[in-house]
């Protein structure tokens, strides 16, 4: 009997507001039906929420579950409770069909367990051993189809009644949305459940409620489907536009690549031509280089001579601008004239 219930997450609202509301409604019904029972055996307690709530009210609770993970989770929750609550509760990981005790309980709670069993009748007969005479058993199961891989049974009313009344006398059937709740008593001489008009009406009303809920969900899903189809259509159109744009850009890029290839090839041809010309005109190129070097040297010498000439003129100007210099120039010119006549 596997139980992968996540009741704690649901109870804390981590799986939707509506599911939280319905789950708390079911749990509240269970707590009200437990009423003033002093000792309670919670079979299939899962993560221990209902057991803890009963213990907080001062009731003595023994919680059993086959899954070790669920029991460890429940024990961790218990660590955060007050000492008084801790004293009221005990958890144990065990297959219930192997469970045994000399104690008998005022009340037994079996919530969302029977649908997981291949032989629920044997399971309830075993539970009967631990319930006091006139003690109360509280059972809840999913109402109708609940597509779970670990479910062996789907319960409405008659098949649930047939199983339970083999061991107990059914006192009350309650429909809580997607769940069916059943209260039964442990008696020696039991009476069969009476399918009164009232019971049939309650069943039909719950079918009506569930049908309306499913109809609304179908309508919502249908509307969501229409919106999803519209979005899909728009997405398809956008995809086609992007696809065309991509093809255009791809072709454009292809042309650019071809142009780049042509330019690369032209560059290679020019490079080869330059190399070829350089090889054929090697001597001319060398002469040009030497001529360029000679011109550079001549320009350097010319610049030096210009500088020396300017310096000579400056020094000559210094001489000719003085009185002695002027007399010297006149003497020079006179001597030059006499020398000319002597010739």
WORATA-V630531 format. One record per run of one state. SS is the DSSP state (H for helix, E for strand, - for the rest). FROM is the first residue (numbers start at 1). TO is the last residue. Records with the same first field share a line. If there is no record, write none. Layout:
BEGIN
SS = FROM-TO / FROM-TO
END
This chain:
BEGIN
- = 1-6 / 12-16 / 35-38 / 44-48 / 57-59 / 66-67 / 80-82 / 88-88 / 94-95 / 99-104 / 112-113 / 117-119 / 129-130 / 144-154 / 156-157 / 165-168 / 177-178 / 186-196 / 281-281 / 321-322 / 343-343
H = 7-11 / 17-34 / 49-56 / 68-79 / 83-87 / 96-98 / 114-116 / 120-128 / 158-164 / 197-280 / 282-320 / 323-342
E = 39-43 / 60-65 / 89-93 / 105-111 / 131-143 / 155-155 / 169-176 / 179-185
END
